[in-house]
């Protein structure tokens, strides 16, 4: 068995396209994920839409508590995995006020670039079927179990090819 050779590193907003091309195919055939979308929506179309949304809606929001990592193949330099982590608010900064785990915090982008990401996101189609009846109790249980425990970070989202 050959060992995988790669690196785990933090994500940048400019990684949006590679991350979308990694993440969407990782979940597209999952029945749990597919139930959220109309049956006629193709993987190619959804990948294109996620690419448009990724920086503005996934990578840049909630920088204070979210951390993002990617697995990158050392030979091809392609993203082959992704993880998003949610830190408890009380554990997101050090006692000196600095962000915890800064290597996995998406760097701040310039105002113009943030606006460009927002404008691109506005051109995407993203209309999942309402899953609040299913997701609501799951998120409530997660929040109750994790609470403000300063030692817990939850794996918020993971995708691998």
N, C-alpha and C positions, 0 to 999 in steps of 0.2 A: 504494500500500500504506500503510495506516495503522499508525503506531507504537503499540505497547502502552504504556499509561500506568499505571504501578503502582509499588509499592514492594516492596522485599525487606527483610524484618525478621525478627528472632528470634521464636521461638514461645514461648507461655506454655501452662501446663497447661489453662487455660480455652479454648484454641483446639481442644481435642480433637474437638468435634463437627464444626466446619468442616473440620478436617484429614481426619477419617474420610470425610466426604462428598466430599472432593476425591480422596483417595488410593484408596479402594476402587474407584470406577468407573474410575480410571486403569489399574488392573491387572486388573479382573475378567474382561475378555475375552482377556487374554493367555494363550495356551495353556500357557506355562510356569507361570503362577500358578494356572490352573484345574486342573491336574493334582494340585494339593495338596488339593483339596476334593472331597467327594462330589458327583456330578453333579446331584443334586436341590437343592442349596443355591442360593438366589436371591441376586441382587445386593442387593436390599433387606434381606434377612435379614443378610447378611454386613456391610453398612454399619452396621446397628443393633448388631451384635456388636462391630465395630471401634470404634464410638463409645464403647461401655462400657469397652473395654480401653485406648484410646489414651493417656490421661494416665498411668495406672499402669504399663503395660507398654512404652510407646514413648517418651513424652516425659520421664518422671522418672528412669528407671534410667540408671546410668553417666554422671551429669552431669559427672564429671571428664574424660571423653574424648569424649562425644558433643556435637555441636552441631546445632541444628535451625533451619532457615530456612523462611519461607513467602513466597510471592509473592502480593500482595494487589492486586486491581484498584482503581485510584484512584477510579473512579466508583461502583462497586457495593459496595466494601469486602468483597467475597467473596474467599476464598482460591482461587487458581487454580493454585497450584503449591507443592511442598514438596520440601525436600532435607534429608537427615540425613547428617551427616559424622562420621567417626570419626577423632579425632586420635591420633597415637602417644602413648603414655603419657609418654615422655620430652619431648614437645613440648606437653603440655597445660597447663603452667604457665610463667610467666615466671621469670627468675632470682630475682625477688623473691617468688616463691610465689603470685602472682596468676594466676587462670585466663587462658589465652590465648583470644582471640576471645570476650570476655564477652557481646557483643551477641547472639551465637547460642547462648548457654548458657541453657537453660530456668531461670527463676528458681525458687528454693526455695519450696515451699508450706508453709503452716502444718500442724502435726501433724494437726489435725482434718480439714483438706481432703485431706491425703494418705490418711488413713484412709477418707474418703468415696470417693475414687477407687479405693482398693483394694477396698472393699466392692462398688462398682459393677462392677469388673472381675470379681469372683467370680461375678456373675450372668450373665456372657456365656458363650456356647457358642463354643469355639475348639478344634476338633479336626482339625487338618490331617493329611493322610496322611503317615506317616513318610517323610521325604526325606533321612535321614542318609546313605544310600548315594550320593546325588547331591551334597548340600550339603557333606558332610565333606571330600572332596578339594578342592572349590572354596575353602572357608574355610582349609584347610591351605596351599594355594598362595598365597592372599592374605596370610596371616600370614607365610609364608616370604619373599614378595616385599617386603612393606612392612616387616616386622621392626620394629625400633625406630628406623627412619630418622626423625630429628627434623624433616625438611622435608616429609614426605608426610602428607597427609590423604586419606582415601579417601571417595568418595561412596558411603555405605553404603546409601542408599535414596532414590529420587527418584520423584515422581509429579506429573503435570500433567494438567489437564483442558483 
